[in-house]
Amino acid sequence: MKEALEEDRDVDVDVLLWPGEGGALPPGFKTPKEGYPRSKKELYQYDVIIDSDIPYEHFTPDQVKWTVDFAAKHGGGFVMVGGWHAFGEGGYAKTAYDRMLPVEMNPNDKHADGVDFRWRVTDEGRKHPIMQVAKDPGRNREAWEKLNTLGPNSGPGFHGYSKTTRYKPAATVLAVIADEEQEGAYGPLVVVAVQPFGRGRSMAFTTDSTGGWGLEWEDSWGEDENDPALRNSYYKTFWKNAVRWLAHYRMQAPNQLVQLETDRLVYGRGETPEVRVKVLTEDYEPTHDAQVKLAVTGPDGKRNEVSVFPRYDEPGIYERKLELPAVGRYELEARAALKGDELGRDKALVQVRPATEELRRLSQDVETLEKIAKESGGEYLALDKAGTVPDLLRKDTHVVQRYRDVDLWDRWPVFALIIAVLCVEWFYRKKHGLP
């Protein structure tokens, strides 16, 4: 999986391994107890966390809380992969992780080991971005159908899964176990499900994605089993899609402690821009205890520094209005410090242009609007009177009569009638010997 994800150049993967009870750790690796981040700042450098077959007891209460906040408050992605020590059997039921995952867990559940099963992709799953393993829709459908068929043309099988109770109301189920004898009390057992969680997203993958239960899937689910480069291409694409989907918020949101915002990018001369600075501590918590300075460099190159003050009804938000007297480009740089230590900086550019009449008068010109309405036979309504529009339209409904002049000789039925009359007259004269 690490190799598959790192095929995308902008993805870096760190791996921690638990060798199991009494197992030996391969050289160069750390266990979750040794290597899992020991602070929020360290943890929040990541975008997606994949928890595969690690007992809950290997994480401290703080690490659990940080991980849940990582998804809910900071838009991270979290996926749990099945195994002997995952989901309810791994101790995750009735914990903070339980709230985050898209499936309900029972601490008494036991994994189904050595049970061969096939997948069935749901209707929602066929359309979901995670499940688009081939660009061509037909080939994508064929790829997933291979996981639901038996015989020489079937795809790789799976040989075990972690049991879960059912999917949650906000979840989207992408795939279930196809074998009817493996159904639970609430219907088909979930294989893949996703859901939003706060700002972030979570995913449950109840079978193993690699060795043991999913070794064949990892090794031979691809476009061409005879080509080493394509033998497991579908497997790789699936996990790349999953990580991108889970990291959606983090890829768009700035990952920094100090964030500078302006209400617009372009202002008219004489306007007063409003600057907002969002400040987080090293634990990624909003704070009003920081000292925030804003350096303003004008078109003439002169630099002026002013203080920005907290807005106490919004945690972590600092605001200030600026005077930008000259036309041209201004560079703004916000700098925040907490207890003498700098938290970070952020920059923004704004432009000041010569003021126009439209920019100088931003309020609604009610007098002019009423005059236009009166002269055109209409009526001006303030926003709070918008509900009366249907009544006014019904009141103003009237019948409109339209008249149109039509030249009869310029229409083909009339022309045909004239020709018919002339023909009848000609036959009549011929029949009676008239000239």
C-alpha positions in Angstrom: 0.0 0.0 0.0 2.9 2.4 0.8 4.4 1.8 -2.6 1.0 2.4 -4.3 0.4 5.7 -2.5 3.9 7.0 -3.1 3.5 6.6 -6.8 1.8 10.0 -6.6 4.8 12.4 -6.1 3.0 14.7 -3.7 2.2 11.9 -1.3 4.5 10.9 1.6 3.7 7.9 3.7 5.0 7.0 7.2 4.5 3.4 8.4 4.3 2.0 11.9 4.2 -1.7 12.5 2.8 -3.9 15.2 4.3 -7.4 14.9 1.6 -9.0 16.9 1.9 -10.7 20.3 5.4 -12.1 20.6 6.3 -11.2 17.0 9.6 -9.6 15.9 9.7 -6.1 14.4 11.5 -5.8 11.0 14.6 -3.6 11.1 14.0 0.2 10.5 10.4 0.3 11.7 8.8 1.6 14.9 5.7 0.3 16.7 2.6 2.5 17.2 3.5 2.9 20.9 7.0 4.1 19.9 6.2 6.2 16.8 2.6 7.5 16.9 2.7 11.3 17.3 3.1 12.5 20.9 1.6 16.0 20.3 -1.2 17.6 18.3 1.3 19.6 16.3 3.1 16.5 15.2 -0.1 14.6 14.4 -1.7 17.4 12.4 1.1 17.4 9.9 -0.6 14.5 8.3 -3.7 14.4 6.1 -4.9 10.8 6.4 -4.5 8.1 9.1 -4.9 4.4 8.2 -5.4 2.2 11.3 -5.0 -1.5 10.2 -5.2 -4.2 12.8 -3.7 -2.3 15.8 -5.4 -2.9 19.2 -7.0 0.2 20.8 -4.9 -0.2 23.9 -1.7 0.8 22.0 -2.9 4.4 21.9 -2.9 6.8 24.9 -6.2 8.7 25.8 -4.6 11.9 24.5 -3.7 10.2 21.2 -7.2 9.0 20.8 -8.7 12.4 21.4 -6.2 14.1 19.1 -7.0 11.6 16.4 -10.8 12.2 16.6 -10.2 16.0 16.7 -7.9 15.5 13.7 -10.9 14.5 11.6 -13.7 16.4 13.2 -12.1 19.8 13.8 -9.2 19.9 11.3 -10.7 18.0 8.3 -8.4 15.0 8.3 -9.3 11.6 7.0 -9.4 8.4 9.0 -9.8 4.8 7.8 -9.9 1.6 9.8 -8.9 -1.6 8.0 -10.1 -5.0 9.2 -8.1 -7.6 11.0 -7.9 -9.8 14.2 -7.4 -6.6 16.3 -9.6 -4.1 14.5 -13.1 -2.7 15.0 -15.1 -4.1 18.0 -12.8 -7.0 18.6 -9.8 -4.7 18.7 -11.4 -2.7 21.6 -12.7 0.2 19.5 -16.4 -0.2 20.3 -17.9 2.4 22.7 -14.8 4.6 22.4 -14.3 8.0 20.7 -13.4 6.1 17.5 -16.9 4.6 17.5 -18.4 8.0 16.9 -16.0 8.6 14.0 -16.5 5.5 12.0 -19.4 4.9 9.6 -20.3 1.5 11.1 -21.5 0.4 14.5 -19.3 -2.0 16.4 -19.9 -4.6 19.2 -17.1 -5.5 21.6 -18.3 -9.1 21.5 -17.9 -9.5 17.7 -15.4 -12.0 16.6 -13.6 -11.9 13.2 -14.5 -14.4 10.5 -11.1 -16.0 9.6 -10.7 -18.3 6.7 -14.2 -17.5 5.4 -14.1 -17.0 1.6 -16.4 -14.3 0.3 -17.2 -12.1 -2.7 -17.9 -8.4 -3.0 -21.1 -6.8 -4.2 -20.8 -3.1 -5.1 -23.9 -1.1 -4.2 -25.6 1.4 -6.5 -24.1 4.3 -4.5 -20.7 2.6 -4.7 -20.8 2.4 -8.5 -20.9 6.2 -8.6 -18.6 7.0 -5.7 -15.1 8.6 -6.6 -13.3 5.9 -4.5 -14.6 3.1 -6.7 -13.5 4.6 -10.0 -10.6 2.2 -10.6 -10.7 2.5 -14.4 -11.4 5.6 -16.5 -13.7 3.8 -18.9 -17.1 3.2 -17.2 -17.4 -0.2 -18.9 -14.0 -1.4 -17.7 -14.7 -0.1 -14.2 -17.9 -2.1 -14.1 -16.1 -5.2 -15.3 -13.3 -4.7 -12.7 -15.8 -4.8 -9.8 -17.9 -7.6 -11.3 -14.8 -9.8 -11.1 -14.9 -9.5 -7.4 -18.5 -10.9 -7.4 -18.0 -13.9 -9.7 -16.5 -17.3 -9.4 -14.7 -19.2 -12.1 -11.7 -18.8 -14.3 -12.4 -15.1 -15.2 -13.1 -14.0 -11.6 -11.0 -11.6 -9.7 -9.1 -12.3 -6.4 -11.0 -13.6 -3.5 -11.0 -12.6 0.2 -10.6 -15.0 3.1 -11.8 -13.2 6.2 -13.3 -10.0 7.6 -14.1 -8.1 10.8 -17.7 -8.2 11.8 -19.6 -5.0 12.4 -23.2 -4.5 13.4 -24.5 -2.2 10.7 -23.8 1.0 8.9 -24.8 4.3 10.5 -27.5 6.7 9.2 -25.1 9.2 7.8 -22.9 6.5 6.1 -22.7 5.6 2.4 -22.2 1.9 1.8 -20.0 1.3 -1.2 -19.7 -2.5 -1.0 -21.1 -5.5 1.0 -20.4 -9.2 1.3 -22.3 -10.8 -1.6 -22.8 -14.3 0.1 -26.3 -14.5 1.6 -25.1 -16.9 4.3 -22.9 -14.2 5.7 -25.7 -11.7 6.3 -26.1 -10.2 9.7 -29.2 -9.2 11.7 -29.5 -6.0 9.7 -28.9 -7.4 6.2 -25.7 -7.8 4.2 -22.5 -7.2 6.1 -20.5 -4.1 5.2 -17.2 -4.3 3.4 -16.6 -0.6 2.6 -18.5 2.4 4.0 -17.7 6.1 4.3 -19.2 9.1 6.0 -18.5 12.7 6.7 -17.3 13.4 10.3 -17.2 17.1 11.2 -14.9 18.8 8.7 -13.3 15.5 7.9 -14.2 12.1 6.5 -14.0 8.5 7.7 -14.0 5.1 6.1 -14.5 1.5 7.2 -12.8 -1.3 5.3 -13.7 -4.4 7.1 -11.5 -7.0 5.4 -7.7 -6.9 5.2 -6.2 -5.0 2.2 -2.9 -6.9 2.2 -1.6 -10.2 3.5 -3.8 -12.9 4.9 -7.4 -12.1 4.0 -6.5 -9.8 1.1 -3.2 -11.0 -0.3 -4.5 -11.9 -3.7 -6.3 -8.6 -4.0 -3.2 -6.7 -3.2 -1.1 -8.8 -5.6 -3.3 -9.5 -8.6 -6.3 -7.2 -9.0 -5.4 -5.1 -12.1 -5.8 -4.6 -15.8 -3.4 -7.4 -16.9 -2.2 -10.1 -14.5 0.6 -11.0 -16.9 2.1 -7.5 -16.9 4.0 -6.7 -13.6 3.2 -3.0 -14.0 -0.5 -3.6 -14.4 -1.1 -6.8 -12.4 -2.4 -4.9 -9.3 -3.2 -1.5 -11.0 -6.9 -1.6 -9.7 -5.7 -2.2 -6.2 -3.3 0.8 -6.3 -5.9 3.1 -7.9 -8.5 2.1 -5.2 -6.3 3.2 -2.4 -5.1 6.4 -4.2 -8.8 7.3 -4.7 -9.5 6.6 -1.1 -6.7 8.7 0.3 -7.6 11.6 -2.0 -11.3 11.5 -1.0 -10.4 11.3 2.7 -8.0 14.2 2.4 -10.4 16.4 0.5 -10.7 19.1 3.2 -7.0 19.1 4.1 -5.9 19.5 0.5 -7.9 22.7 0.2 -7.5 24.2 3.6 -4.3 25.9 4.6 -2.3 23.9 7.1 -0.8 26.7 9.2 -1.3 28.4 12.5 -1.7 31.9 11.3 -4.1 32.7 8.4 -4.6 36.2 7.0 -7.8 37.1 5.2 -9.3 40.2 3.6 -12.9 40.8 2.7 -11.9 41.7 -0.9 -8.9 41.8 -3.2 -9.6 45.1 -4.9 -10.7 48.3 -3.2 -11.6 51.8 -4.3 -9.6 54.7 -3.0 -11.0 55.9 0.3 -12.5 52.6 1.3 -11.4 50.9 4.5 -10.5 47.2 4.1 -11.2 44.9 6.9 -8.5 42.4 7.8 -9.1 39.2 9.7 -6.3 37.0 11.2 -7.1 33.5 12.5 -4.6 32.3 15.1 -4.1 28.8 16.4 -1.8 27.5 19.1 0.8 24.8 18.5 -2.0 22.4 19.7 -4.2 23.7 16.9 -6.6 25.4 19.3 -7.9 28.9 18.7 -6.5 31.5 21.0 -7.0 35.2 22.0 -3.8 35.3 24.0 -1.5 36.0 21.1 0.0 39.3 20.1 -0.8 39.9 16.4 1.0 42.5 14.3 0.2 43.5 10.7 2.9 44.9 8.5 1.6 47.0 5.6 3.9 47.8 2.7 2.4 50.4 0.3 3.0 51.3 -3.3 5.9 53.6 -2.4 7.7 50.7 -0.6 7.3 52.2 2.9 6.5 49.6 5.6 4.2 50.4 8.5 3.3 48.0 11.4 0.0 48.1 13.3 -1.6 45.9 16.0 -4.6 43.6 15.2 -7.1 43.1 18.1 -9.1 40.0 19.1 -12.7 39.6 18.4 -13.9 37.8 21.5 -17.2 36.5 20.0 -15.2 34.4 17.6 -12.4 32.2 19.0 -9.0 32.8 17.5 -10.1 35.7 15.3 -8.4 39.1 15.2 -9.6 42.0 13.2 -8.7 45.5 12.1 -9.7 48.1 9.6 -7.0 49.7 7.5 -6.5 53.1 5.9 -5.0 52.6 2.4 -4.7 56.2 1.1 -2.7 55.7 -2.1 -3.6 54.0 -5.4 -1.6 50.8 -6.1 -0.6 47.5 -4.7 -0.3 46.8 -0.9 1.5 43.8 0.6 0.1 42.7 4.0 2.0 40.4 6.4 0.4 39.1 9.6 2.7 37.9 12.4 1.5 36.2 15.6 3.5 35.4 18.8 2.4 33.6 22.0 4.4 34.1 25.2 7.3 35.5 23.2 7.5 32.6 20.7 6.4 33.3 17.1 3.5 31.0 16.0 3.7 31.9 12.3 3.2 34.4 9.5 0.9 34.8 6.5 0.8 37.2 3.6 -1.8 38.7 1.3 -1.9 41.2 -1.5 -4.6 43.8 -2.1 -5.1 46.4 -4.8 -6.4 50.0 -4.4 -7.8 51.6 -7.6 -9.2 55.1 -8.3 -12.7 55.3 -6.8 -15.6 55.2 -9.2 -19.1 56.5 -8.5 -20.3 52.9 -8.1 -17.6 52.2 -5.5 -18.1 55.4 -3.6 -21.8 54.8 -3.2 -22.3 51.1 -2.2 -25.7 51.6 -0.5 -29.0 51.2 -2.3 -30.3 54.3 -4.1 -33.9 53.9 -3.0 -35.1 57.3 -4.4 -33.9 56.4 -7.9 -35.4 52.9 -7.8 -38.8 54.3 -6.7 -38.7 56.9 -9.5 -37.9 54.2 -12.2 -40.7 52.0 -10.8 -43.2 54.8 -10.9 -42.4 55.9 -14.4 -42.5 52.3 -15.8 -45.8 51.5 -14.1 -44.2 49.2 -11.6 -43.7 49.3 -7.8 -40.5 49.4 -5.7 -40.4 46.9 -2.8 -38.0 46.6 0.1 -36.6 43.2 0.9 -39.0 42.8 3.9 -42.0 43.3 1.4 -40.8 40.6 -1.0 -43.6 38.3 0.2 -46.2 40.5 -1.4 -44.9 39.9 -4.9 -47.3 37.1 -5.8 -50.3 39.1 -4.7 -49.2 42.1 -6.7 -48.7 39.9 -9.8 -52.2 38.4 -9.4 -53.7 41.9 -8.9 -52.0 43.2 -12.1 -53.2 40.3 -14.3 -55.3 41.4 -17.2 -56.3 40.2 -20.7 -54.2 41.4 -23.5 -55.8 41.7 -27.0 -53.6 41.5 -30.0 -54.5 42.4 -33.6 -52.8 41.5 -36.8 -53.5 42.5 -40.5 -53.2 39.6 -43.0 -53.4 40.0 -46.8 -55.8 37.3 -48.0 -54.2 37.0 -51.5 -50.9 36.4 -50.0 -52.0 33.1 -48.4 -51.9 29.8 -50.3 -55.5 28.5 -49.5 -56.9 31.7 -51.0 -54.7 31.3 -54.1 -55.8 27.7 -54.5 -59.5 28.7 -54.2 -59.1 31.3 -57.0 -57.4 28.8 -59.3 -60.2 26.3 -58.5 -63.0 28.8 -59.4 -61.2 29.7 -62.7 -60.9 26.0 -63.6 -64.6 25.3 -62.9 -65.6 28.3 -65.0 -63.4 27.2 -67.9 -64.9 23.6 -67.9 -68.4 25.0 -67.7 -67.9 27.2 -70.8 -66.3 24.3 -72.7 -69.1 21.9 -71.8 -71.8 24.3 -73.1 -70.0 25.6 -76.2 -69.5 29.0 -74.9 -66.6 31.1 -76.1 
